[in-house]
């Protein structure tokens, strides 16, 4: 079956959203409030308070967490146009890939110079057999020579490094000794490691009326009955083990290491390990519910956090992140973008913090 382009997928998604909205709206008009389903809940804020539209970031941005969403030259060109409109100077593409797949992405995106930077994966071919390691290191060196500036996104939601392509490392966790030669070579090549550990805590809690992120959590819930799966705390411990045991390698824990509910724990990791950073990608909804606490966290760890999106390439996607980071806006909904049914609030971060978050910290570790 011929693959549908990103633009066409977005078009169809928009049509479906409109049909869903009008279907829900017409249904709710005649619906008993006692029978309204949570999945049909689409609140609108009634507060007459300021609404700020941020079309372009306050300072030039390096998006440290994105993926090769564009599948054609026309889509890549459209993406660059969106980046220009929104103030994105460079986008880091976490490809997961090695071999021919990585090479083809280099060819496609390489036409746009330094607007895109590609990071490769680790080659897990034969990881479950004796002698694994030297060939994977050689492939890492080859990808680096092709232009890879980092590694990622590695991903372990409990069953091992299942993100990597073409061979997933099922049962191979981030602190596995077999990965140590790859971390060592990454440090020598000044290639940083982007790591996805676990998922938001709501995905691990009971799927009932006590779960305040239920609708999003139910879609992404983690099945802890799977044989050999690691739990949330175990996964965070594997991250700490890897960071601790490879002090010369820089690790970027994406999505706040999924510790949005327990940022003190992330702060303690920052305090202990200077080679650990975190990107803020795809966790705007999860953090904009606690704006005062988050602002304090950004102020305290302003040198360890970096901007990322991980939510596509639409201009509206970038702009909602700017609104949350830059403004004092309160109690606004972005259910279609984030999937949660709670209200968002802006952090009103100071200009000096925004500069570090948007690009200075990224430049520091990418020097």
Phi, psi and omega in degrees: 000133181292134183287137179281136181294160180301315182298318180292323177298318179295324179297311180296323179297321178296316178299316180296322179297318178296316179298319179297316182300310183292328176294316179295316184298313181294327179289322182292331183299327183250016188261141174289125180306334181286350182247003179294130180273148181301324182293343178263005183285117179227078185290152173235130181295136179261358185283133174270083184229165183302141174237118184253130176256118180250098183283331183220139182302150183297330179224159177304143189241141165250115178275106186273002179214098173214181183220167182286068183294321183288132185250359180217166180297323179295320180291323177296317179298320178295323178296315179300322177298317177297320178299317179298317181296327187259354178088026178268109183281330181207147177235129177270122181259111176274108191266343186066353201255158170224178173064210183302325180298314179296319181299320181293325178291322176300319181293318183292314185269345182295343180292345185255022173058228185271014176289334177233144174231127185260136172247141183265181173257191168258143178273111182263015178302123178075018183297337182264015180238156179300145177090006179294140175140295184303318180293323179293321177296319179297320179292325176298317178297320180295316178297322177298317178296331178284345178128359179295129181256351181196185182233132176157173000271120169289147185215124178226110176259015176131336183255003180116187185282076187271357182281328192295147182234144005272353184246113176285151181258064182300128182085357181259103183270165190296337180262013181295133180303335181294341181271350185301317177299327178289321176294320179297314180293323177301317179296319180296325181271000183058044176254118181277159186247119175264127188232130173258116180245129175060202176215169180306147189300332180300332181287347181256346183278171180299138180272071181218193186292350179273350184270109187283353173247031194306310188296315177291318183295322182295323179294324185250017185304148180262125180275100183279005177272355181292135181302130174081002184287139176272145177278177185303306183297323178297321181293318177298324178294324177296324176298311180299320180300314182295316180296317181295318187276353179228066188295341180271353180261133178271126178249137174244109178278109183286157179059040180059027186057022182056032177253033181301329181279347184215063184293339175299324179294319176296318178301321178295324176294318176301317183296327184273330190232105180291347180268015180246131173233174176217140171263159188257013189297145171054025177227032180288317179295319184292337182254337184284358174279344182234063191296323182290316178297319181295318179300318177298322180293317177299320180295317184289321184245042184296340181266000186239001183247141182226148183287143173201164180242293182064033183223029178102205186219020180280139179304322179299328178296312178300318188292328177290327176294321178296320181299318180291319184283324192259337191251170174262010182304146183232153168049062175235151186253142174221055185298319183295331180276319189254333180091345177271157183253025178249166184276150178257161178217149180278155181266338181053053182289142179297154181305320182297324179289319179299319179300316179295315183294316185287326183204326189297317179294322178297316179296325181297316183276344181261003188307000000 
